[in-house]
Amino acid sequence: MTTYTTAPAKMHSGHDIRDERGHMVAIVHNPASNPIEGAKIAALMASAPELLAALQALTITARTFRNVPKEEQDWTSYDDSALDNARAAIARATGAAQ
C-alpha cells in the first residue's frame, strides 16, 4: 500500500502531500477564511489509501457475519484487527493521530 504524509509546505501557504519516497503527489492550499481547514483536507487526502483498505477489510468481516444468525455468532474468536485498522485510519484522517 502506498503511504502518504502531509506537512506544512515551505513554498506556499498550504500543505504538501508526499508518497513514501518523498515525491509530491498533491498540494492543498489553505482557504484564506479558515487556514485550519487546509490541514484537515490534507490529512483526509493523505489517509485515503489507508481508509480504503480498512473499509475493504471491514466489508469482508461484515460479510462473514451477515449470514450467521445472531445467536450463532461467536464474537469471542473474532479478530479485531480489521476494526482496529479502521479506527486507526479514521483517527489519521481526522488528524487525531499524527
VOTI-440177 format. One record per atom (N, C-alpha, C): residue number from 1; residue in three letters; atom name; x, y, z. Coordinates in Angstrom, 2 decimals. Example, Ala and Ser with C-alpha at 12.3 -4.5 7.8 and 13.67 -1.06 7.14 Angstrom:
BEGIN
+------+------+------+---------+---------+---------+
: kese : loza : miro :       x :       y :       z :
+------+------+------+---------+---------+---------+
:    1 :  ALA :    N :   13.19 :   -5.69 :    7.80 :
:    1 :  ALA :   CA :   12.30 :   -4.50 :    7.80 :
:    1 :  ALA :    C :   13.20 :   -3.30 :    7.80 :
:    2 :  SER :    N :   12.85 :   -2.25 :    7.08 :
:    2 :  SER :   CA :   13.67 :   -1.06 :    7.14 :
:    2 :  SER :    C :   12.90 :    0.03 :    7.87 :
+------+------+------+---------+---------+---------+
END
This chain:
BEGIN
+------+------+------+---------+---------+---------+
: kese : loza : miro :       x :       y :       z :
+------+------+------+---------+---------+---------+
:    1 :  MET :    N :    0.85 :   -1.18 :    0.00 :
:    1 :  MET :   CA :    0.00 :    0.00 :    0.00 :
:    1 :  MET :    C :    0.89 :    1.24 :    0.00 :
:    2 :  THR :    N :    0.50 :    2.21 :   -0.75 :
:    2 :  THR :   CA :    1.21 :    3.49 :   -0.79 :
:    2 :  THR :    C :    0.92 :    4.26 :    0.49 :
:    3 :  THR :    N :    1.95 :    4.86 :    1.06 :
:    3 :  THR :   CA :    1.79 :    5.66 :    2.26 :
:    3 :  THR :    C :    2.02 :    7.12 :    1.89 :
:    4 :  TYR :    N :    1.10 :    7.96 :    2.30 :
:    4 :  TYR :   CA :    1.21 :    9.38 :    2.03 :
:    4 :  TYR :    C :    1.35 :   10.12 :    3.36 :
:    5 :  THR :    N :    2.12 :   11.19 :    3.34 :
:    5 :  THR :   CA :    2.27 :   12.04 :    4.51 :
:    5 :  THR :    C :    1.91 :   13.47 :    4.12 :
:    6 :  THR :    N :    1.58 :   14.24 :    5.11 :
:    6 :  THR :   CA :    1.26 :   15.64 :    4.87 :
:    6 :  THR :    C :    2.06 :   16.50 :    5.84 :
:    7 :  ALA :    N :    2.49 :   17.63 :    5.36 :
:    7 :  ALA :   CA :    3.27 :   18.56 :    6.19 :
:    7 :  ALA :    C :    3.03 :   19.97 :    5.68 :
:    8 :  PRO :    N :    3.14 :   20.95 :    6.57 :
:    8 :  PRO :   CA :    3.03 :   22.34 :    6.09 :
:    8 :  PRO :    C :    4.07 :   22.58 :    5.00 :
:    9 :  ALA :    N :    3.64 :   23.24 :    3.95 :
:    9 :  ALA :   CA :    4.52 :   23.49 :    2.81 :
:    9 :  ALA :    C :    5.52 :   24.59 :    3.12 :
:   10 :  LYS :    N :    6.65 :   24.52 :    2.46 :
:   10 :  LYS :   CA :    7.68 :   25.55 :    2.61 :
:   10 :  LYS :    C :    7.59 :   26.60 :    1.51 :
:   11 :  MET :    N :    6.99 :   26.24 :    0.37 :
:   11 :  MET :   CA :    6.95 :   27.13 :   -0.78 :
:   11 :  MET :    C :    5.61 :   27.84 :   -0.97 :
:   12 :  HIS :    N :    4.62 :   27.47 :   -0.19 :
:   12 :  HIS :   CA :    3.29 :   28.10 :   -0.30 :
:   12 :  HIS :    C :    2.59 :   28.01 :    1.05 :
:   13 :  SER :    N :    1.40 :   28.54 :    1.14 :
:   13 :  SER :   CA :    0.73 :   28.62 :    2.44 :
:   13 :  SER :    C :   -0.21 :   27.45 :    2.70 :
:   14 :  GLY :    N :    0.07 :   26.31 :    2.13 :
:   14 :  GLY :   CA :   -0.80 :   25.15 :    2.31 :
:   14 :  GLY :    C :   -0.04 :   23.96 :    2.86 :
:   15 :  HIS :    N :   -0.43 :   22.80 :    2.37 :
:   15 :  HIS :   CA :    0.18 :   21.54 :    2.81 :
:   15 :  HIS :    C :    0.55 :   20.72 :    1.58 :
:   16 :  ASP :    N :    1.69 :   20.05 :    1.68 :
:   16 :  ASP :   CA :    2.13 :   19.14 :    0.63 :
:   16 :  ASP :    C :    1.79 :   17.72 :    1.05 :
:   17 :  ILE :    N :    1.34 :   16.92 :    0.10 :
:   17 :  ILE :   CA :    1.13 :   15.50 :    0.35 :
:   17 :  ILE :    C :    2.17 :   14.77 :   -0.47 :
:   18 :  ARG :    N :    2.94 :   13.91 :    0.20 :
:   18 :  ARG :   CA :    4.05 :   13.21 :   -0.44 :
:   18 :  ARG :    C :    3.91 :   11.70 :   -0.26 :
:   19 :  ASP :    N :    4.47 :   10.96 :   -1.22 :
:   19 :  ASP :   CA :    4.43 :    9.50 :   -1.11 :
:   19 :  ASP :    C :    5.60 :    9.03 :   -0.24 :
:   20 :  GLU :    N :    5.73 :    7.70 :   -0.11 :
:   20 :  GLU :   CA :    6.76 :    7.16 :    0.79 :
:   20 :  GLU :    C :    8.18 :    7.46 :    0.33 :
:   21 :  ARG :    N :    8.36 :    7.83 :   -0.94 :
:   21 :  ARG :   CA :    9.69 :    8.21 :   -1.44 :
:   21 :  ARG :    C :    9.95 :    9.70 :   -1.30 :
:   22 :  GLY :    N :    8.94 :   10.44 :   -0.82 :
:   22 :  GLY :   CA :    9.10 :   11.88 :   -0.65 :
:   22 :  GLY :    C :    8.68 :   12.70 :   -1.85 :
:   23 :  HIS :    N :    8.15 :   12.03 :   -2.88 :
:   23 :  HIS :   CA :    7.70 :   12.75 :   -4.07 :
:   23 :  HIS :    C :    6.34 :   13.39 :   -3.82 :
:   24 :  MET :    N :    6.20 :   14.63 :   -4.25 :
:   24 :  MET :   CA :    4.94 :   15.33 :   -4.06 :
:   24 :  MET :    C :    3.87 :   14.74 :   -4.97 :
:   25 :  VAL :    N :    2.71 :   14.47 :   -4.38 :
:   25 :  VAL :   CA :    1.59 :   13.94 :   -5.17 :
:   25 :  VAL :    C :    0.41 :   14.91 :   -5.19 :
:   26 :  ALA :    N :    0.37 :   15.85 :   -4.24 :
:   26 :  ALA :   CA :   -0.73 :   16.82 :   -4.22 :
:   26 :  ALA :    C :   -0.34 :   18.01 :   -3.35 :
:   27 :  ILE :    N :   -0.99 :   19.12 :   -3.63 :
:   27 :  ILE :   CA :   -0.85 :   20.34 :   -2.84 :
:   27 :  ILE :    C :   -2.24 :   20.75 :   -2.40 :
:   28 :  VAL :    N :   -2.37 :   21.05 :   -1.13 :
:   28 :  VAL :   CA :   -3.65 :   21.56 :   -0.61 :
:   28 :  VAL :    C :   -3.41 :   22.98 :   -0.13 :
:   29 :  HIS :    N :   -4.08 :   23.91 :   -0.75 :
:   29 :  HIS :   CA :   -3.96 :   25.31 :   -0.35 :
:   29 :  HIS :    C :   -4.94 :   25.60 :    0.78 :
:   30 :  ASN :    N :   -4.48 :   26.35 :    1.75 :
:   30 :  ASN :   CA :   -5.34 :   26.73 :    2.87 :
:   30 :  ASN :    C :   -6.33 :   27.79 :    2.43 :
:   31 :  PRO :    N :   -7.61 :   27.60 :    2.71 :
:   31 :  PRO :   CA :   -8.57 :   28.68 :    2.43 :
:   31 :  PRO :    C :   -8.22 :   29.89 :    3.30 :
:   32 :  ALA :    N :   -8.24 :   31.06 :    2.73 :
:   32 :  ALA :   CA :   -7.88 :   32.27 :    3.48 :
:   32 :  ALA :    C :   -8.79 :   32.47 :    4.68 :
:   33 :  SER :    N :  -10.05 :   32.09 :    4.54 :
:   33 :  SER :   CA :  -11.00 :   32.30 :    5.63 :
:   33 :  SER :    C :  -10.85 :   31.29 :    6.77 :
:   34 :  ASN :    N :  -10.19 :   30.13 :    6.50 :
:   34 :  ASN :   CA :  -10.06 :   29.10 :    7.53 :
:   34 :  ASN :    C :   -8.80 :   28.27 :    7.25 :
:   35 :  PRO :    N :   -7.62 :   28.76 :    7.69 :
:   35 :  PRO :   CA :   -6.37 :   28.07 :    7.39 :
:   35 :  PRO :    C :   -6.30 :   26.65 :    7.96 :
:   36 :  ILE :    N :   -7.02 :   26.39 :    9.05 :
:   36 :  ILE :   CA :   -7.01 :   25.06 :    9.66 :
:   36 :  ILE :    C :   -7.66 :   24.04 :    8.73 :
:   37 :  GLU :    N :   -8.59 :   24.49 :    7.91 :
:   37 :  GLU :   CA :   -9.30 :   23.59 :    7.01 :
:   37 :  GLU :    C :   -8.35 :   22.91 :    6.02 :
:   38 :  GLY :    N :   -7.33 :   23.61 :    5.57 :
:   38 :  GLY :   CA :   -6.35 :   23.01 :    4.66 :
:   38 :  GLY :    C :   -5.66 :   21.82 :    5.28 :
:   39 :  ALA :    N :   -5.30 :   21.92 :    6.56 :
:   39 :  ALA :   CA :   -4.66 :   20.80 :    7.25 :
:   39 :  ALA :    C :   -5.60 :   19.61 :    7.36 :
:   40 :  LYS :    N :   -6.87 :   19.88 :    7.62 :
:   40 :  LYS :   CA :   -7.85 :   18.80 :    7.73 :
:   40 :  LYS :    C :   -8.04 :   18.10 :    6.38 :
:   41 :  ILE :    N :   -8.13 :   18.87 :    5.32 :
:   41 :  ILE :   CA :   -8.30 :   18.30 :    3.99 :
:   41 :  ILE :    C :   -7.06 :   17.48 :    3.60 :
:   42 :  ALA :    N :   -5.88 :   18.00 :    3.89 :
:   42 :  ALA :   CA :   -4.65 :   17.29 :    3.57 :
:   42 :  ALA :    C :   -4.56 :   15.98 :    4.34 :
:   43 :  ALA :    N :   -4.94 :   15.98 :    5.61 :
:   43 :  ALA :   CA :   -4.91 :   14.75 :    6.41 :
:   43 :  ALA :    C :   -5.87 :   13.71 :    5.83 :
:   44 :  LEU :    N :   -7.05 :   14.15 :    5.42 :
:   44 :  LEU :   CA :   -8.01 :   13.23 :    4.82 :
:   44 :  LEU :    C :   -7.49 :   12.66 :    3.51 :
:   45 :  MET :    N :   -6.93 :   13.51 :    2.66 :
:   45 :  MET :   CA :   -6.40 :   13.04 :    1.38 :
:   45 :  MET :    C :   -5.23 :   12.07 :    1.58 :
:   46 :  ALA :    N :   -4.34 :   12.38 :    2.50 :
:   46 :  ALA :   CA :   -3.18 :   11.53 :    2.74 :
:   46 :  ALA :    C :   -3.58 :   10.17 :    3.29 :
:   47 :  SER :    N :   -4.67 :   10.11 :    4.02 :
:   47 :  SER :   CA :   -5.10 :    8.84 :    4.62 :
:   47 :  SER :    C :   -6.06 :    8.06 :    3.73 :
:   48 :  ALA :    N :   -6.41 :    8.57 :    2.56 :
:   48 :  ALA :   CA :   -7.39 :    7.91 :    1.68 :
:   48 :  ALA :    C :   -7.02 :    6.45 :    1.36 :
:   49 :  PRO :    N :   -5.79 :    6.12 :    0.99 :
:   49 :  PRO :   CA :   -5.49 :    4.70 :    0.72 :
:   49 :  PRO :    C :   -5.69 :    3.81 :    1.95 :
:   50 :  GLU :    N :   -5.29 :    4.32 :    3.12 :
:   50 :  GLU :   CA :   -5.45 :    3.56 :    4.36 :
:   50 :  GLU :    C :   -6.93 :    3.38 :    4.69 :
:   51 :  LEU :    N :   -7.72 :    4.44 :    4.49 :
:   51 :  LEU :   CA :   -9.16 :    4.35 :    4.74 :
:   51 :  LEU :    C :   -9.81 :    3.33 :    3.81 :
:   52 :  LEU :    N :   -9.43 :    3.36 :    2.54 :
:   52 :  LEU :   CA :   -9.99 :    2.41 :    1.59 :
:   52 :  LEU :    C :   -9.66 :    0.97 :    1.98 :
:   53 :  ALA :    N :   -8.42 :    0.70 :    2.33 :
:   53 :  ALA :   CA :   -8.01 :   -0.65 :    2.73 :
:   53 :  ALA :    C :   -8.76 :   -1.10 :    3.98 :
:   54 :  ALA :    N :   -8.91 :   -0.20 :    4.94 :
:   54 :  ALA :   CA :   -9.62 :   -0.55 :    6.18 :
:   54 :  ALA :    C :  -11.09 :   -0.86 :    5.90 :
:   55 :  LEU :    N :  -11.72 :   -0.07 :    5.05 :
:   55 :  LEU :   CA :  -13.12 :   -0.33 :    4.72 :
:   55 :  LEU :    C :  -13.28 :   -1.62 :    3.94 :
:   56 :  GLN :    N :  -12.35 :   -1.91 :    3.06 :
:   56 :  GLN :   CA :  -12.41 :   -3.17 :    2.33 :
:   56 :  GLN :    C :  -12.30 :   -4.36 :    3.28 :
:   57 :  ALA :    N :  -11.40 :   -4.27 :    4.25 :
:   57 :  ALA :   CA :  -11.25 :   -5.35 :    5.24 :
:   57 :  ALA :    C :  -12.51 :   -5.49 :    6.09 :
:   58 :  LEU :    N :  -13.12 :   -4.37 :    6.45 :
:   58 :  LEU :   CA :  -14.35 :   -4.43 :    7.25 :
:   58 :  LEU :    C :  -15.50 :   -5.05 :    6.47 :
:   59 :  THR :    N :  -15.58 :   -4.79 :    5.18 :
:   59 :  THR :   CA :  -16.66 :   -5.39 :    4.40 :
:   59 :  THR :    C :  -16.51 :   -6.91 :    4.33 :
:   60 :  ILE :    N :  -15.27 :   -7.38 :    4.28 :
:   60 :  ILE :   CA :  -15.04 :   -8.83 :    4.30 :
:   60 :  ILE :    C :  -15.49 :   -9.41 :    5.65 :
:   61 :  THR :    N :  -15.13 :   -8.73 :    6.72 :
:   61 :  THR :   CA :  -15.53 :   -9.17 :    8.05 :
:   61 :  THR :    C :  -17.05 :   -9.15 :    8.20 :
:   62 :  ALA :    N :  -17.68 :   -8.09 :    7.71 :
:   62 :  ALA :   CA :  -19.14 :   -7.97 :    7.81 :
:   62 :  ALA :    C :  -19.82 :   -9.09 :    7.02 :
:   63 :  ARG :    N :  -19.29 :   -9.41 :    5.85 :
:   63 :  ARG :   CA :  -19.86 :  -10.50 :    5.05 :
:   63 :  ARG :    C :  -19.79 :  -11.82 :    5.79 :
:   64 :  THR :    N :  -18.75 :  -12.00 :    6.59 :
:   64 :  THR :   CA :  -18.59 :  -13.24 :    7.35 :
:   64 :  THR :    C :  -19.76 :  -13.43 :    8.31 :
:   65 :  PHE :    N :  -20.20 :  -12.34 :    8.94 :
:   65 :  PHE :   CA :  -21.25 :  -12.43 :    9.94 :
:   65 :  PHE :    C :  -22.66 :  -12.17 :    9.41 :
:   66 :  ARG :    N :  -22.76 :  -11.67 :    8.21 :
:   66 :  ARG :   CA :  -24.06 :  -11.28 :    7.66 :
:   66 :  ARG :    C :  -25.04 :  -12.46 :    7.62 :
:   67 :  ASN :    N :  -24.58 :  -13.61 :    7.21 :
:   67 :  ASN :   CA :  -25.47 :  -14.75 :    7.04 :
:   67 :  ASN :    C :  -25.50 :  -15.70 :    8.22 :
:   68 :  VAL :    N :  -24.88 :  -15.30 :    9.31 :
:   68 :  VAL :   CA :  -24.88 :  -16.13 :   10.52 :
:   68 :  VAL :    C :  -25.90 :  -15.54 :   11.49 :
:   69 :  PRO :    N :  -26.86 :  -16.34 :   11.96 :
:   69 :  PRO :   CA :  -27.84 :  -15.83 :   12.93 :
:   69 :  PRO :    C :  -27.13 :  -15.27 :   14.16 :
:   70 :  LYS :    N :  -27.69 :  -14.20 :   14.73 :
:   70 :  LYS :   CA :  -27.04 :  -13.53 :   15.87 :
:   70 :  LYS :    C :  -26.70 :  -14.50 :   16.99 :
:   71 :  GLU :    N :  -27.62 :  -15.41 :   17.28 :
:   71 :  GLU :   CA :  -27.37 :  -16.33 :   18.40 :
:   71 :  GLU :    C :  -26.23 :  -17.30 :   18.11 :
:   72 :  GLU :    N :  -25.82 :  -17.43 :   16.86 :
:   72 :  GLU :   CA :  -24.73 :  -18.33 :   16.50 :
:   72 :  GLU :    C :  -23.41 :  -17.60 :   16.25 :
:   73 :  GLN :    N :  -23.42 :  -16.28 :   16.30 :
:   73 :  GLN :   CA :  -22.20 :  -15.52 :   16.06 :
:   73 :  GLN :    C :  -21.27 :  -15.67 :   17.25 :
:   74 :  ASP :    N :  -20.06 :  -16.04 :   16.98 :
:   74 :  ASP :   CA :  -19.06 :  -16.23 :   18.04 :
:   74 :  ASP :    C :  -18.06 :  -15.08 :   18.00 :
:   75 :  TRP :    N :  -18.37 :  -14.03 :   18.75 :
:   75 :  TRP :   CA :  -17.51 :  -12.86 :   18.76 :
:   75 :  TRP :    C :  -16.26 :  -13.06 :   19.62 :
:   76 :  THR :    N :  -16.23 :  -14.13 :   20.41 :
:   76 :  THR :   CA :  -15.04 :  -14.35 :   21.25 :
:   76 :  THR :    C :  -13.83 :  -14.71 :   20.41 :
:   77 :  SER :    N :  -14.05 :  -15.32 :   19.23 :
:   77 :  SER :   CA :  -12.93 :  -15.68 :   18.38 :
:   77 :  SER :    C :  -12.71 :  -14.67 :   17.27 :
:   78 :  TYR :    N :  -13.44 :  -13.59 :   17.30 :
:   78 :  TYR :   CA :  -13.36 :  -12.57 :   16.25 :
:   78 :  TYR :    C :  -12.04 :  -11.83 :   16.33 :
:   79 :  ASP :    N :  -11.41 :  -11.66 :   15.20 :
:   79 :  ASP :   CA :  -10.15 :  -10.93 :   15.10 :
:   79 :  ASP :    C :  -10.46 :   -9.43 :   14.96 :
:   80 :  ASP :    N :  -10.04 :   -8.65 :   15.93 :
:   80 :  ASP :   CA :  -10.33 :   -7.22 :   15.95 :
:   80 :  ASP :    C :   -9.43 :   -6.40 :   15.03 :
:   81 :  SER :    N :   -8.52 :   -7.01 :   14.31 :
:   81 :  SER :   CA :   -7.56 :   -6.24 :   13.54 :
:   81 :  SER :    C :   -8.23 :   -5.36 :   12.47 :
:   82 :  ALA :    N :   -9.28 :   -5.85 :   11.81 :
:   82 :  ALA :   CA :   -9.95 :   -5.04 :   10.79 :
:   82 :  ALA :    C :  -10.57 :   -3.80 :   11.43 :
:   83 :  LEU :    N :  -11.20 :   -3.98 :   12.57 :
:   83 :  LEU :   CA :  -11.81 :   -2.85 :   13.27 :
:   83 :  LEU :    C :  -10.74 :   -1.90 :   13.81 :
:   84 :  ASP :    N :   -9.67 :   -2.45 :   14.35 :
:   84 :  ASP :   CA :   -8.58 :   -1.62 :   14.85 :
:   84 :  ASP :    C :   -7.95 :   -0.80 :   13.72 :
:   85 :  ASN :    N :   -7.76 :   -1.43 :   12.57 :
:   85 :  ASN :   CA :   -7.19 :   -0.71 :   11.42 :
:   85 :  ASN :    C :   -8.13 :    0.39 :   10.94 :
:   86 :  ALA :    N :   -9.43 :    0.12 :   10.95 :
:   86 :  ALA :   CA :  -10.40 :    1.14 :   10.55 :
:   86 :  ALA :    C :  -10.36 :    2.31 :   11.52 :
:   87 :  ARG :    N :  -10.32 :    2.03 :   12.80 :
:   87 :  ARG :   CA :  -10.26 :    3.10 :   13.80 :
:   87 :  ARG :    C :   -8.99 :    3.93 :   13.64 :
:   88 :  ALA :    N :   -7.86 :    3.27 :   13.38 :
:   88 :  ALA :   CA :   -6.59 :    3.99 :   13.19 :
:   88 :  ALA :    C :   -6.65 :    4.87 :   11.94 :
:   89 :  ALA :    N :   -7.25 :    4.35 :   10.87 :
:   89 :  ALA :   CA :   -7.37 :    5.13 :    9.64 :
:   89 :  ALA :    C :   -8.27 :    6.34 :    9.84 :
:   90 :  ILE :    N :   -9.35 :    6.15 :   10.57 :
:   90 :  ILE :   CA :  -10.26 :    7.27 :   10.87 :
:   90 :  ILE :    C :   -9.54 :    8.32 :   11.71 :
:   91 :  ALA :    N :   -8.78 :    7.88 :   12.69 :
:   91 :  ALA :   CA :   -8.03 :    8.81 :   13.54 :
:   91 :  ALA :    C :   -7.03 :    9.61 :   12.71 :
:   92 :  ARG :    N :   -6.35 :    8.92 :   11.80 :
:   92 :  ARG :   CA :   -5.38 :    9.61 :   10.95 :
:   92 :  ARG :    C :   -6.09 :   10.61 :   10.01 :
:   93 :  ALA :    N :   -7.21 :   10.19 :    9.46 :
:   93 :  ALA :   CA :   -7.95 :   11.07 :    8.53 :
:   93 :  ALA :    C :   -8.50 :   12.32 :    9.22 :
:   94 :  THR :    N :   -8.83 :   12.19 :   10.49 :
:   94 :  THR :   CA :   -9.38 :   13.32 :   11.22 :
:   94 :  THR :    C :   -8.31 :   14.12 :   11.95 :
:   95 :  GLY :    N :   -7.06 :   13.69 :   11.83 :
:   95 :  GLY :   CA :   -5.97 :   14.41 :   12.47 :
:   95 :  GLY :    C :   -5.77 :   14.07 :   13.93 :
:   96 :  ALA :    N :   -6.48 :   13.06 :   14.42 :
:   96 :  ALA :   CA :   -6.35 :   12.67 :   15.84 :
:   96 :  ALA :    C :   -5.04 :   11.93 :   16.08 :
:   97 :  ALA :    N :   -4.52 :   11.24 :   15.07 :
:   97 :  ALA :   CA :   -3.26 :   10.51 :   15.20 :
:   97 :  ALA :    C :   -2.29 :   11.02 :   14.14 :
:   98 :  GLN :    N :   -1.19 :   11.55 :   14.55 :
:   98 :  GLN :   CA :   -0.21 :   12.07 :   13.59 :
:   98 :  GLN :    C :    1.10 :   11.37 :   13.74 :
+------+------+------+---------+---------+---------+
END
